[in-house]
Amino acid sequence: MTNIREIKREPKNKEVLDTLELARKTISKADSASSFMLMVKVDNQYMRFSSKISDVMELISQLELMKHDCMQRMEKVIDDETET
């Protein structure tokens, strides 16, 4: 007799969905949220979503902060790989 077990796999998009849920909760709890940008790779295509862009300089500042954050994360990954 063969035992058949249900295999539960986490979807590949779980981390993205969890991050979106965290953002949704954070925005819901806040008194205000002024702008939103999202770029996600879906089925090998980049998709962009954003709120209305009313202040271009604010948008550029956000992009610079995101770039800085990405560079710091990249450095941390390199440091972690070097230590192991």
C-alpha positions, 0 to 999 in steps of 0.5 A, spaced: 500 500 500 502 506 498 502 512 503 500 519 499 502 525 503 500 532 501 506 536 500 505 543 502 510 548 498 511 555 500 510 559 493 515 563 490 512 569 491 511 568 499 517 573 501 514 579 496 507 578 499 509 578 506 513 584 505 507 587 501 502 585 507 507 589 512 507 595 508 500 595 508 499 594 515 504 600 516 500 604 512 494 603 515 496 604 522 499 611 520 496 618 520 498 619 513 502 616 507 504 621 502 507 617 496 508 610 494 513 606 489 513 599 487 517 595 482 516 587 482 519 582 477 513 578 475 514 572 470 521 575 468 518 582 467 519 588 471 512 592 473 512 599 476 506 601 481 506 608 484 501 613 487 500 620 484 507 623 483 506 630 485 513 632 487 519 630 483 524 632 488 521 628 493 521 622 488 528 623 486 530 623 494 526 616 495 530 613 489 536 615 492 535 613 499 533 606 496 539 606 492 543 607 498 539 602 502 541 597 496 548 598 496 548 597 504 545 590 503 550 588 497 556 590 502 553 586 508 552 580 503 559 581 501 561 581 508 557 575 510 560 571 504 567 573 506 566 571 513 564 564 512 
